[in-house]
Amino acid sequence: MLMPTRPQAYQVNGRAFAHIAQFHPELTAFRRDLHAHPELGFQEVYTSGRVVEALKVCGVDELHTGIGKTGVVALIRGKRTDSGRMLGLRADMDALPMTEKNEFSWRSATPGLMHGCGHDGHTAMLIGAARYLAETRNFDGTAVLIFQPGEEGYAGAREMIQDGLFERFPVDSVYAMHNWPGLQPGMVGICPGPMMAAADRITITVTGKGGHGAHAYQTVDPVLVAGHIITAVQSIVSRNVRAIDSAVISLCAMQAGDLGAMSVVPSTATLVGTVRSFDPQIQDTLERRLHELCSGVAQGFGATAAVNYERIYPATINSTAEALFATEVLDGLVGADNVVRNMDLSMGAEDFSFMLQAKPGAYLRIGQGLKNGIDGGEGGCYLHNNHYDFNDDILPLGSAIHASLVERGMPPL
């Protein structure tokens, strides 16, 4: 029988955890199988198929596939459903276009793809909750388990919502969690209000007049203009956003000219970057100032600059009541000392934000641990790293958190 990577190093209270710990080896095997077969957003055919197989074995009451292309939804009814309540739990399923550099037996079998963010573990944790909830059904209402495709830049949550997710399954609230290497295993982080930033994409196209580098006075050099824009853009946050607020603008790529043509001034230069913020008003200000500043700088050199500003993911903002409820659940499971109540905000983004715009709910971070300093198992390192691997030791805790949210959120009358 497959055993966990190492003995449990943390204490968890409650019957849900004790029950789920009994099938920890099966969850580990399931998670590692998903890790070995990574798939990108909306291509999760193998993954969703394995999820459906597992849910059938768990004995869920209803299975719905093809929601948001490759999404899966399962319903589990409690011993009673008189309350009419519905509580949603979400896990993401997709992988990343990265080349894995691990050597363990369950490493990616698909070149150029890997589960570098732990979505394989998130899916396995929700499967563990499904098995427990279907076996015990100690709640009054309906648990809605949402297996979401395309979180990594494809807005799979939005796709599921547009496909009628919450019209078909009108949950009262919805919850999700993400592994977090910066927290020790056995710890969980949460806070009311903002958790993660909005992610916007900017593309700045500078148009000048190309020519010979030896006769630069006859050109309008877009590379020179782009350089001034790069510097000037860094003043937007420092001079337009209060110091106590959070925002960042990063220009991360530039393309201009031909590396093989050392004496050719190109006619255009393109800058690509990202804007991160939490407050919609600040987001509006940043977008407006980018248009104004880039245009003004370019005009000063006799060039033009067009800014294409795309709002990709909104900020992930927990509703207060649901965040406080989840905190109470976590206190009972791992103890108040192991719950980080005011988790540091992250400038990263998460498309669970679309679900939180549609329904009240909360987003949690479950401790994953690091290989060095904080022991996180064989593949413990930061997210989106070629050596990353989900820490299988935390699978029962994650499943128990999901299950406890259902049992505490819809207690039997």
JORAUR-V904958 format. One record per helix or strand of 3 or more residues. SS is the DSSP state (H for helix, E for strand). FROM is the first residue (numbers start at 1). TO is the last residue. If there is no record, write none. Layout:
# JORAUR-V904958
[[SS	FROM	TO] [SS	FROM	TO]]
This chain:
# JORAUR-V904958
[[H	15	21] [H	24	36] [H	45	58] [E	62	67] [E	71	77] [E	86	92] [H	119	136] [E	142	148] [H	156	162] [H	165	168] [E	173	180] [E	193	196] [E	198	207] [H	213	218] [H	222	240] [E	247	256] [E	268	277] [H	280	300] [E	304	313] [E	316	318] [H	320	334] [H	336	338] [H	352	358] [E	361	367] [H	392	409]]
